[in-house]
Amino acid sequence: MGSNATKGMALIVLGVLVNNLSYLYDVILDKHEGWIFLGGKAQSGVAVGVLAVVIGLFLIWRGSKTPD
């Protein structure tokens, strides 16, 4: 398996991508005249993305504390 830092970085990248897609979804559909109005599904996506980033940061932090 990969190291904690590699897994953490992958989670951070995926979390940022999920957050960007959640926010851009409303902009692309343009249902609210340019405003970002997050519905329930988009809010769930943002929460999952933020959770992935936090877990990724924790894995990087833990990986820096343990010797290989």
Wavefront OBJ file of the C-alpha trace (Angstrom):
o trace
v 0.000 0.000 0.000
v 1.014 3.621 -0.361
v 2.257 5.813 2.401
v -0.009 7.963 4.534
v 1.229 11.108 2.798
v 0.316 9.729 -0.632
v -3.146 8.666 0.516
v -3.618 12.017 2.231
v -2.655 13.980 -0.864
v -5.009 11.898 -3.012
v -7.875 12.545 -0.582
v -7.150 16.276 -0.564
v -7.153 16.458 -4.367
v -10.393 14.462 -4.609
v -12.010 16.582 -1.891
v -11.143 19.812 -3.684
v -12.479 18.434 -6.970
v -15.752 17.375 -5.323
v -16.150 20.820 -3.760
v -15.465 22.588 -7.053
v -17.988 20.425 -8.892
v -20.601 21.005 -6.181
v -20.250 24.780 -6.422
v -19.952 24.933 -10.204
v -23.052 22.799 -10.702
v -25.314 25.770 -9.962
v -23.200 28.121 -12.055
v -23.279 25.775 -15.055
v -27.043 25.250 -14.869
v -27.571 28.999 -14.194
v -30.969 28.474 -12.570
v -30.482 31.316 -10.096
v -29.184 34.092 -12.383
v -25.532 33.596 -11.481
v -26.058 33.068 -7.763
v -24.824 29.909 -6.107
v -27.762 28.346 -4.283
v -26.753 24.961 -2.936
v -29.515 22.403 -2.619
v -29.482 19.360 -0.379
v -27.470 17.166 -2.738
v -24.856 19.865 -3.320
v -24.552 20.507 0.417
v -23.980 16.794 0.961
v -21.295 16.845 -1.724
v -19.575 19.803 -0.086
v -19.662 18.054 3.293
v -18.109 14.901 1.818
v -15.454 16.987 0.059
v -14.528 18.872 3.223
v -14.412 15.611 5.169
v -12.050 14.121 2.564
v -9.754 17.151 2.830
v -9.697 16.977 6.643
v -8.955 13.237 6.617
v -6.242 13.815 4.009
v -4.613 16.489 6.168
v -4.756 14.149 9.161
v -3.100 11.352 7.154
v -0.305 13.686 6.039
v 0.175 14.899 9.612
v 0.211 11.329 10.945
v 2.604 10.261 8.198
v 5.046 12.986 9.194
v 5.012 11.751 12.810
v 5.720 8.070 12.125
v 9.045 6.928 10.662
v 8.952 4.730 7.548
l 1 2 3 4 5 6 7 8 9 10 11 12 13 14 15 16 17 18 19 20 21 22 23 24 25 26 27 28 29 30 31 32 33 34 35 36 37 38 39 40 41 42 43 44 45 46 47 48 49 50 51 52 53 54 55 56 57 58 59 60 61 62 63 64 65 66 67 68
